[in-house]
Amino acid sequence: MKISGRNFIAGTIKDVHKGSTTAHVHLEIAGGVIITASITNESVDELGLAPGKKAHALIKSSDVMIAVD
């Protein structure tokens, strides 16, 4: 697969929590860090996402903000 995005991070699916229309997919990457993606239940099914499956997080963002109290 070729893709123009640069924030392409490999990991393993830790778990998938389906809601009524949207699922939260937890991807464990290096160092035990978890990335959570909110995607449609249809996408979960089409991609065959399940715990233990290898996957990649593709992060697209125009900016990152940091806030403190």
VMD Tcl script that builds the backbone (N, CA, C; Angstrom):
set m [mol new atoms 207]
animate dup $m
set s [atomselect $m all]
$s set {name element resname resid chain x y z} {
  {N N MET 1 A 0.840 -1.166 0.000}
  {CA C MET 1 A 0.000 0.000 0.000}
  {C C MET 1 A 0.891 1.239 0.000}
  {N N LYS 2 A 0.562 2.204 -0.818}
  {CA C LYS 2 A 1.250 3.498 -0.818}
  {C C LYS 2 A 0.241 4.556 -0.407}
  {N N ILE 3 A 0.729 5.492 0.401}
  {CA C ILE 3 A -0.145 6.559 0.877}
  {C C ILE 3 A 0.695 7.816 1.095}
  {N N SER 4 A 0.094 8.976 0.888}
  {CA C SER 4 A 0.856 10.216 1.012}
  {C C SER 4 A 1.012 10.660 2.465}
  {N N GLY 5 A 0.179 10.167 3.362}
  {CA C GLY 5 A 0.249 10.571 4.772}
  {C C GLY 5 A 1.556 10.152 5.414}
  {N N ARG 6 A 2.098 10.956 6.277}
  {CA C ARG 6 A 3.365 10.668 6.940}
  {C C ARG 6 A 3.179 10.129 8.352}
  {N N ASN 7 A 2.025 10.362 8.947}
  {CA C ASN 7 A 1.761 9.895 10.299}
  {C C ASN 7 A 1.093 8.523 10.226}
  {N N PHE 8 A 1.883 7.518 9.879}
  {CA C PHE 8 A 1.426 6.160 9.615}
  {C C PHE 8 A 2.088 5.271 10.656}
  {N N ILE 9 A 1.323 4.780 11.633}
  {CA C ILE 9 A 1.893 4.100 12.798}
  {C C ILE 9 A 1.366 2.672 12.889}
  {N N ALA 10 A 2.293 1.709 12.910}
  {CA C ALA 10 A 1.920 0.297 12.984}
  {C C ALA 10 A 1.601 -0.107 14.414}
  {N N GLY 11 A 0.666 -1.041 14.558}
  {CA C GLY 11 A 0.317 -1.544 15.877}
  {C C GLY 11 A -0.538 -2.787 15.791}
  {N N THR 12 A -1.087 -3.173 16.926}
  {CA C THR 12 A -1.949 -4.341 17.027}
  {C C THR 12 A -3.251 -3.917 17.707}
  {N N ILE 13 A -4.372 -4.355 17.183}
  {CA C ILE 13 A -5.658 -3.996 17.777}
  {C C ILE 13 A -5.789 -4.656 19.140}
  {N N LYS 14 A -6.043 -3.833 20.138}
  {CA C LYS 14 A -6.210 -4.322 21.514}
  {C C LYS 14 A -7.662 -4.705 21.759}
  {N N ASP 15 A -8.592 -3.819 21.372}
  {CA C ASP 15 A -10.006 -4.147 21.475}
  {C C ASP 15 A -10.844 -3.231 20.591}
  {N N VAL 16 A -12.090 -3.657 20.383}
  {CA C VAL 16 A -13.050 -2.917 19.569}
  {C C VAL 16 A -14.356 -2.847 20.355}
  {N N HIS 17 A -14.872 -1.634 20.542}
  {CA C HIS 17 A -16.138 -1.435 21.256}
  {C C HIS 17 A -17.139 -0.807 20.296}
  {N N LYS 18 A -18.118 -1.599 19.854}
  {CA C LYS 18 A -19.139 -1.089 18.940}
  {C C LYS 18 A -20.265 -0.425 19.714}
  {N N GLY 19 A -20.702 0.716 19.192}
  {CA C GLY 19 A -21.881 1.397 19.705}
  {C C GLY 19 A -23.011 1.215 18.718}
  {N N SER 20 A -23.999 2.101 18.760}
  {CA C SER 20 A -25.131 1.965 17.857}
  {C C SER 20 A -24.741 2.218 16.400}
  {N N THR 21 A -23.830 3.155 16.163}
  {CA C THR 21 A -23.365 3.421 14.789}
  {C C THR 21 A -21.850 3.543 14.687}
  {N N THR 22 A -21.215 3.901 15.806}
  {CA C THR 22 A -19.776 4.169 15.808}
  {C C THR 22 A -19.048 3.206 16.728}
  {N N ALA 23 A -17.849 2.812 16.311}
  {CA C ALA 23 A -17.018 1.928 17.129}
  {C C ALA 23 A -15.773 2.676 17.575}
  {N N HIS 24 A -15.252 2.307 18.744}
  {CA C HIS 24 A -13.968 2.814 19.221}
  {C C HIS 24 A -12.982 1.660 19.131}
  {N N VAL 25 A -11.939 1.881 18.350}
  {CA C VAL 25 A -10.913 0.865 18.130}
  {C C VAL 25 A -9.654 1.306 18.857}
  {N N HIS 26 A -9.124 0.453 19.723}
  {CA C HIS 26 A -7.897 0.750 20.460}
  {C C HIS 26 A -6.754 0.000 19.807}
  {N N LEU 27 A -5.775 0.757 19.312}
  {CA C LEU 27 A -4.599 0.208 18.643}
  {C C LEU 27 A -3.398 0.398 19.557}
  {N N GLU 28 A -2.750 -0.702 19.920}
  {CA C GLU 28 A -1.564 -0.616 20.775}
  {C C GLU 28 A -0.327 -0.516 19.901}
  {N N ILE 29 A 0.461 0.538 20.140}
  {CA C ILE 29 A 1.681 0.751 19.364}
  {C C ILE 29 A 2.887 0.553 20.281}
  {N N ALA 30 A 4.068 0.816 19.773}
  {CA C ALA 30 A 5.312 0.624 20.524}
  {C C ALA 30 A 5.240 1.280 21.891}
  {N N GLY 31 A 5.823 0.616 22.871}
  {CA C GLY 31 A 5.878 1.151 24.224}
  {C C GLY 31 A 4.575 1.002 24.986}
  {N N GLY 32 A 3.622 0.253 24.436}
  {CA C GLY 32 A 2.343 0.059 25.107}
  {C C GLY 32 A 1.389 1.227 24.996}
  {N N VAL 33 A 1.701 2.198 24.146}
  {CA C VAL 33 A 0.842 3.364 23.952}
  {C C VAL 33 A -0.406 2.935 23.172}
  {N N ILE 34 A -1.564 3.461 23.573}
  {CA C ILE 34 A -2.830 3.139 22.915}
  {C C ILE 34 A -3.309 4.355 22.124}
  {N N ILE 35 A -3.640 4.124 20.860}
  {CA C ILE 35 A -4.272 5.138 20.017}
  {C C ILE 35 A -5.721 4.696 19.837}
  {N N THR 36 A -6.667 5.611 20.063}
  {CA C THR 36 A -8.077 5.293 19.892}
  {C C THR 36 A -8.624 5.980 18.658}
  {N N ALA 37 A -9.298 5.186 17.818}
  {CA C ALA 37 A -9.934 5.721 16.617}
  {C C ALA 37 A -11.436 5.516 16.726}
  {N N SER 38 A -12.204 6.514 16.331}
  {CA C SER 38 A -13.660 6.389 16.257}
  {C C SER 38 A -14.016 6.236 14.790}
  {N N ILE 39 A -14.547 5.062 14.431}
  {CA C ILE 39 A -14.904 4.779 13.040}
  {C C ILE 39 A -16.282 4.131 13.016}
  {N N THR 40 A -16.871 4.011 11.843}
  {CA C THR 40 A -18.193 3.404 11.743}
  {C C THR 40 A -18.129 1.903 12.000}
  {N N ASN 41 A -19.232 1.355 12.493}
  {CA C ASN 41 A -19.331 -0.090 12.663}
  {C C ASN 41 A -19.154 -0.804 11.326}
  {N N GLU 42 A -19.655 -0.193 10.269}
  {CA C GLU 42 A -19.521 -0.760 8.918}
  {C C GLU 42 A -18.046 -0.899 8.543}
  {N N SER 43 A -17.227 0.093 8.878}
  {CA C SER 43 A -15.795 0.027 8.579}
  {C C SER 43 A -15.118 -1.082 9.374}
  {N N VAL 44 A -15.522 -1.253 10.637}
  {CA C VAL 44 A -14.969 -2.335 11.456}
  {C C VAL 44 A -15.223 -3.672 10.762}
  {N N ASP 45 A -16.457 -3.868 10.301}
  {CA C ASP 45 A -16.821 -5.123 9.648}
  {C C ASP 45 A -16.091 -5.307 8.321}
  {N N GLU 46 A -16.049 -4.256 7.499}
  {CA C GLU 46 A -15.394 -4.343 6.188}
  {C C GLU 46 A -13.902 -4.637 6.306}
  {N N LEU 47 A -13.252 -4.064 7.330}
  {CA C LEU 47 A -11.820 -4.264 7.523}
  {C C LEU 47 A -11.510 -5.520 8.331}
  {N N GLY 48 A -12.541 -6.148 8.884}
  {CA C GLY 48 A -12.339 -7.349 9.680}
  {C C GLY 48 A -11.536 -7.084 10.940}
  {N N LEU 49 A -11.769 -5.936 11.568}
  {CA C LEU 49 A -10.993 -5.549 12.743}
  {C C LEU 49 A -11.377 -6.387 13.951}
  {N N ALA 50 A -10.364 -6.911 14.622}
  {CA C ALA 50 A -10.576 -7.742 15.808}
  {C C ALA 50 A -9.307 -7.719 16.649}
  {N N PRO 51 A -9.432 -7.959 17.952}
  {CA C PRO 51 A -8.255 -7.990 18.821}
  {C C PRO 51 A -7.186 -8.949 18.286}
  {N N GLY 52 A -5.932 -8.476 18.338}
  {CA C GLY 52 A -4.796 -9.273 17.890}
  {C C GLY 52 A -4.412 -9.048 16.441}
  {N N LYS 53 A -5.289 -8.412 15.650}
  {CA C LYS 53 A -4.992 -8.171 14.238}
  {C C LYS 53 A -4.024 -6.995 14.104}
  {N N LYS 54 A -3.065 -7.111 13.207}
  {CA C LYS 54 A -2.138 -6.020 12.913}
  {C C LYS 54 A -2.868 -4.962 12.094}
  {N N ALA 55 A -2.603 -3.705 12.399}
  {CA C ALA 55 A -3.242 -2.594 11.692}
  {C C ALA 55 A -2.336 -1.373 11.782}
  {N N HIS 56 A -2.712 -0.326 11.102}
  {CA C HIS 56 A -1.974 0.933 11.127}
  {C C HIS 56 A -2.919 2.072 11.463}
  {N N ALA 57 A -2.449 3.024 12.237}
  {CA C ALA 57 A -3.173 4.267 12.465}
  {C C ALA 57 A -2.631 5.271 11.463}
  {N N LEU 58 A -3.513 5.931 10.768}
  {CA C LEU 58 A -3.140 6.993 9.841}
  {C C LEU 58 A -3.745 8.268 10.407}
  {N N ILE 59 A -2.887 9.179 10.859}
  {CA C ILE 59 A -3.349 10.387 11.536}
  {C C ILE 59 A -3.195 11.577 10.607}
  {N N LYS 60 A -4.309 12.248 10.357}
  {CA C LYS 60 A -4.269 13.447 9.521}
  {C C LYS 60 A -4.795 14.609 10.351}
  {N N SER 61 A -3.962 15.594 10.520}
  {CA C SER 61 A -4.357 16.752 11.301}
  {C C SER 61 A -3.604 17.967 10.793}
  {N N SER 62 A -4.291 19.066 10.732}
  {CA C SER 62 A -3.627 20.287 10.271}
  {C C SER 62 A -2.852 20.961 11.390}
  {N N ASP 63 A -3.231 20.681 12.640}
  {CA C ASP 63 A -2.474 21.233 13.753}
  {C C ASP 63 A -2.759 20.443 15.022}
  {N N VAL 64 A -1.861 20.533 15.964}
  {CA C VAL 64 A -1.998 19.887 17.266}
  {C C VAL 64 A -1.939 20.975 18.320}
  {N N MET 65 A -2.899 20.949 19.251}
  {CA C MET 65 A -2.927 21.946 20.313}
  {C C MET 65 A -2.662 21.279 21.657}
  {N N ILE 66 A -2.080 22.020 22.565}
  {CA C ILE 66 A -1.827 21.564 23.916}
  {C C ILE 66 A -2.388 22.606 24.860}
  {N N ALA 67 A -3.085 22.126 25.902}
  {CA C ALA 67 A -3.679 23.055 26.871}
  {C C ALA 67 A -3.336 22.597 28.283}
  {N N VAL 68 A -3.263 23.542 29.186}
  {CA C VAL 68 A -3.068 23.255 30.603}
  {C C VAL 68 A -4.015 24.123 31.410}
  {N N ASP 69 A -4.281 23.698 32.654}
  {CA C ASP 69 A -5.118 24.520 33.546}
  {C C ASP 69 A -4.264 25.524 34.257}
}
mol reanalyze $m
mol bondsrecalc $m
mol representation Tube
mol addrep $m
